[in-house]
Amino acid sequence: MGYTTLARWINTNGAGLDMLRDSIMKNHMGQFRGRWQLIIKAYRSSLSSVLGFNHNYERIMWTMTMPANDVSFVLIEDPMVASRAEHDAKPDGDPADETPPHYRNTLVTLSPAAALDQLLVQTKAPWVRSGQPTVVVDGAIFAIGTDWIVRAGNVMMPGGAVKGLLLEAEYLPLPNQASASNQTSELFSNFLTSLLPAVPDAKTVAVAVSDQEWHEVLCPEAEDPSDEQEPTVEDDDVYAHGFPEPKSNDWTGIDRDRRSAFMIQGVLRSEGLL
């Protein structure tokens, strides 16, 4: 698994996915690898009504489930708590400078995917489904050569209404975020542009998450991804000696899916679909 970028084709209907599929398979010799499906739901905390708080202080929870991997990514926003940046900006010596139990935004991973619903029922947690509809991303996964994995899917609302599509490109030779550069951004931009069919008035946007935004939702144990790793010193393999172990927040395994989920939730929220 590798470095991933995301794009939105906002003003396409259901036919856009078929055109994109044809472009990938005919122009890039892409190979179909399976179905790509994401299920996104929103919850709100009912605790504020129980305690008599103003509704503006309700906590919101978004879940994004990947059925193929049987995993859910849960993003919780608590407006009553400082963000990580606000907390870090406090002057030295402030008695409130200790690390809080959580920050304004928290991202957690649950597996199996049904674990969240079971947990809410068993603990009688004060969370209920919000009035927002369930959003489904439904499409396909393609392999282009040995370097690229492309995922494309329609953003579907209840009743079958299509709100554009998501396009995700994963570059397998680059598993480490720190290895990305301006040349990498240009590579991705050119690649995504080559995938999209030539459609007049197509409205496409790139989706990016800054390191600061990602840092906001990291758990304390997954702190600063810029921390340097000590080289491996006890290894009999002369070819591996001196290379650091892969970081947990590189674009590999479940960590790649977490960051992808965070980007997808962010762009759909910014458009008012969540």
C-alpha positions as CSV (number, residue, x, y, z in Angstrom):
1,M,0.0,0.0,0.0
2,G,1.2,3.5,-0.8
3,Y,0.8,7.2,-0.8
4,T,-2.7,8.1,-1.7
5,T,-4.4,11.2,-3.2
6,L,-8.0,12.0,-3.6
7,A,-10.1,14.0,-6.2
8,R,-13.8,14.9,-6.6
9,W,-15.7,15.1,-9.8
10,I,-18.5,17.1,-8.4
11,N,-21.0,17.7,-11.3
12,T,-21.2,14.2,-12.9
13,N,-24.2,11.9,-12.8
14,G,-24.2,8.1,-12.7
15,A,-22.8,8.0,-16.3
16,G,-19.5,9.6,-15.1
17,L,-18.4,6.4,-13.5
18,D,-18.9,4.4,-16.7
19,M,-16.9,6.9,-18.6
20,L,-14.1,6.9,-16.1
21,R,-14.1,3.1,-16.1
22,D,-13.7,3.1,-19.9
23,S,-10.9,5.6,-19.7
24,I,-9.0,3.5,-17.1
25,M,-9.4,0.2,-18.9
26,K,-9.0,1.4,-22.5
27,N,-6.4,4.2,-22.2
28,H,-4.4,2.8,-19.3
29,M,-4.9,-0.9,-19.7
30,G,-6.4,-1.0,-16.2
31,Q,-7.5,-4.3,-14.7
32,F,-10.7,-4.6,-12.6
33,R,-9.8,-5.8,-9.1
34,G,-13.1,-5.7,-7.2
35,R,-15.8,-3.5,-5.8
36,W,-15.2,-0.3,-3.8
37,Q,-17.8,0.5,-1.3
38,L,-18.0,2.9,1.7
39,I,-20.9,3.5,4.0
40,I,-20.9,6.8,5.9
41,K,-23.3,7.6,8.8
42,A,-23.7,10.4,11.3
43,Y,-24.7,10.3,14.9
44,R,-25.3,13.0,17.6
45,S,-24.9,12.9,21.3
46,S,-28.1,13.1,23.3
47,L,-26.2,13.8,26.5
48,S,-26.8,17.6,26.1
49,S,-30.5,17.2,26.2
50,V,-30.3,15.0,29.3
51,L,-28.0,17.5,31.2
52,G,-29.9,20.5,29.9
53,F,-27.0,21.8,27.7
54,N,-27.6,24.1,24.7
55,H,-28.0,22.1,21.5
56,N,-25.0,23.9,20.1
57,Y,-22.8,21.9,22.3
58,E,-23.8,18.5,20.9
59,R,-21.1,16.2,19.9
60,I,-21.2,14.8,16.4
61,M,-19.9,11.4,15.3
62,W,-19.3,10.3,11.8
63,T,-18.6,6.6,10.9
64,M,-17.2,5.3,7.7
65,T,-17.3,1.6,7.1
66,M,-15.3,-0.4,4.6
67,P,-17.3,-3.6,4.2
68,A,-14.6,-5.4,2.3
69,N,-12.1,-4.9,5.1
70,D,-14.7,-5.2,7.9
71,V,-13.4,-2.0,9.6
72,S,-15.0,1.3,10.6
73,F,-13.3,4.6,11.1
74,V,-15.0,6.8,13.7
75,L,-14.5,10.6,13.8
76,I,-15.9,12.4,16.9
77,E,-16.1,16.2,17.2
78,D,-16.5,17.7,20.7
79,P,-16.9,21.5,20.4
80,M,-16.6,22.0,24.2
81,V,-12.9,20.9,24.1
82,A,-9.9,22.7,22.7
83,S,-8.3,21.6,19.5
84,R,-4.8,20.2,19.7
85,A,-3.5,23.4,18.1
86,E,-5.3,25.6,20.7
87,H,-3.9,23.5,23.5
88,D,-0.4,23.5,22.2
89,A,-0.5,27.3,21.8
90,K,-1.1,27.9,25.5
91,P,1.8,29.7,27.2
92,D,4.4,27.6,29.2
93,G,3.5,27.2,32.8
94,D,-0.2,27.2,32.3
95,P,-1.7,24.8,34.9
96,A,-4.1,23.5,32.2
97,D,-1.1,22.6,30.0
98,E,-1.4,18.9,30.9
99,T,-2.5,16.6,28.1
100,P,-6.3,16.4,28.1
101,P,-8.2,13.1,27.9
102,H,-9.1,14.0,24.3
103,Y,-9.0,16.9,21.9
104,R,-11.8,18.5,19.8
105,N,-11.5,15.9,17.0
106,T,-10.7,12.2,17.7
107,L,-10.3,9.5,15.0
108,V,-10.5,5.9,16.1
109,T,-10.5,2.5,14.2
110,L,-12.9,-0.3,15.0
111,S,-12.8,-3.9,13.8
112,P,-15.1,-5.7,13.2
113,A,-17.2,-3.0,11.7
114,A,-20.3,-4.0,13.8
115,A,-18.4,-3.4,17.0
116,L,-19.6,0.2,17.3
117,D,-23.3,-0.6,17.2
118,Q,-22.8,-3.4,19.7
119,L,-20.8,-1.1,22.0
120,L,-23.4,1.6,21.9
121,V,-26.2,-0.8,22.8
122,Q,-24.3,-2.6,25.5
123,T,-23.1,0.6,27.3
124,K,-26.4,2.5,26.6
125,A,-24.2,5.3,25.3
126,P,-26.0,8.6,24.6
127,W,-25.6,8.5,20.9
128,V,-28.5,8.4,18.3
129,R,-28.6,8.6,14.6
130,S,-28.8,12.1,13.3
131,G,-31.3,13.3,10.8
132,Q,-28.6,13.3,8.1
133,P,-29.0,10.5,5.5
134,T,-26.6,7.6,5.1
135,V,-24.1,8.3,2.3
136,V,-22.8,5.4,0.2
137,V,-19.8,5.4,-2.1
138,D,-20.2,2.6,-4.6
139,G,-17.8,1.8,-7.4
140,A,-14.8,-0.3,-8.5
141,I,-11.1,-0.8,-7.8
142,F,-8.6,-1.0,-10.7
143,A,-4.9,-1.8,-11.0
144,I,-2.8,0.0,-13.5
145,G,0.5,-1.7,-14.1
146,T,2.3,-2.7,-10.9
147,D,2.5,0.8,-9.4
148,W,-1.0,2.2,-9.2
149,I,-4.3,1.2,-7.5
150,V,-7.3,3.4,-8.5
151,R,-10.6,3.5,-6.7
152,A,-13.6,5.2,-8.2
153,G,-17.1,5.4,-6.9
154,N,-20.4,7.4,-7.1
155,V,-21.4,9.3,-4.1
156,M,-25.0,8.1,-3.6
157,M,-27.7,9.5,-1.4
158,P,-30.9,7.7,-0.2
159,G,-33.2,7.2,-3.2
160,G,-30.3,6.7,-5.6
161,A,-29.4,10.4,-6.2
162,V,-25.8,10.7,-7.3
163,K,-23.7,13.6,-6.0
164,G,-20.7,13.3,-8.2
165,L,-17.9,10.7,-7.7
166,L,-14.8,10.1,-5.7
167,L,-11.5,9.2,-7.4
168,E,-8.6,7.8,-5.3
169,A,-5.2,7.0,-6.6
170,E,-2.7,5.0,-4.6
171,Y,1.0,5.0,-5.6
172,L,2.5,1.7,-4.3
173,P,6.2,2.6,-4.6
174,L,5.8,5.5,-2.1
175,P,4.7,4.1,1.3
176,N,6.1,7.0,3.3
177,Q,4.5,10.4,3.6
178,A,7.8,12.1,4.3
179,S,9.1,11.0,0.9
180,A,6.4,13.1,-0.8
181,S,7.6,16.2,-2.6
182,N,6.5,18.8,-5.1
183,Q,7.5,16.5,-7.8
184,T,5.2,13.8,-6.2
185,S,2.3,16.3,-6.2
186,E,2.8,17.0,-9.9
187,L,3.0,13.3,-10.6
188,F,-0.3,12.7,-9.0
189,S,-1.9,15.7,-10.6
190,N,-0.9,14.6,-14.1
191,F,-1.9,11.1,-13.4
192,L,-5.4,12.0,-12.2
193,T,-5.9,14.4,-15.1
194,S,-5.0,11.6,-17.5
195,L,-7.6,9.3,-16.0
196,L,-10.6,11.7,-16.2
197,P,-12.5,11.6,-19.5
198,A,-12.6,14.8,-21.6
199,V,-16.0,16.1,-20.6
200,P,-16.9,19.8,-21.2
201,D,-17.6,21.8,-18.1
202,A,-16.5,19.0,-15.8
203,K,-15.9,20.4,-12.3
204,T,-13.1,18.5,-10.5
205,V,-11.2,19.4,-7.4
206,A,-8.2,17.9,-5.6
207,V,-8.6,16.9,-2.0
208,A,-5.7,17.4,0.4
209,V,-5.2,17.2,4.1
210,S,-2.3,19.2,5.7
211,D,0.0,17.6,8.2
212,Q,-1.4,20.0,10.8
213,E,-5.0,18.8,10.2
214,W,-3.9,15.2,10.4
215,H,-1.9,15.9,13.6
216,E,-5.1,17.2,15.1
217,V,-6.8,13.7,15.1
218,L,-3.9,11.5,16.0
219,C,-4.0,9.7,19.3
220,P,-1.2,10.6,21.8
221,E,0.5,7.3,21.1
222,A,0.7,8.1,17.4
223,E,2.3,11.5,18.1
224,D,4.3,13.6,15.7
225,P,4.9,11.7,12.4
226,S,8.0,13.8,11.9
227,D,9.8,12.2,14.9
228,E,13.0,10.6,13.6
229,Q,13.5,6.9,13.9
230,E,16.6,5.3,15.3
231,P,18.3,3.1,12.7
232,T,18.2,-0.6,13.3
233,V,21.5,-1.7,14.9
234,E,20.8,-5.4,15.8
235,D,20.2,-7.1,12.5
236,D,22.2,-9.9,10.9
237,D,20.9,-9.0,7.5
238,V,23.6,-6.8,5.9
239,Y,21.1,-5.6,3.3
240,A,18.7,-4.3,5.9
241,H,21.2,-2.9,8.4
242,G,20.8,0.8,9.1
243,F,17.3,1.2,7.7
244,P,14.6,2.4,10.2
245,E,11.5,0.3,10.8
246,P,8.4,1.5,9.0
247,K,6.5,4.1,11.0
248,S,2.9,3.3,12.1
249,N,1.6,6.4,10.4
250,D,3.2,5.7,7.0
251,W,0.8,5.1,4.1
252,T,0.7,1.3,4.7
253,G,-1.9,-1.1,6.0
254,I,-4.7,0.2,8.2
255,D,-3.0,3.6,8.5
256,R,-3.4,4.3,4.8
257,D,-7.1,3.5,5.1
258,R,-7.4,5.8,8.2
259,R,-6.0,8.8,6.4
260,S,-8.1,8.0,3.3
261,A,-11.2,7.9,5.5
262,F,-10.3,11.2,7.1
263,M,-9.9,12.9,3.7
264,I,-13.2,11.4,2.4
265,Q,-15.2,12.4,5.5
266,G,-13.7,15.9,5.3
267,V,-14.5,16.6,1.7
268,L,-18.1,15.3,2.0
269,R,-18.6,17.4,5.2
270,S,-17.3,20.5,3.4
271,E,-19.9,20.0,0.7
272,G,-22.7,19.6,3.2
273,L,-23.4,16.0,2.3
274,L,-22.6,14.9,5.9
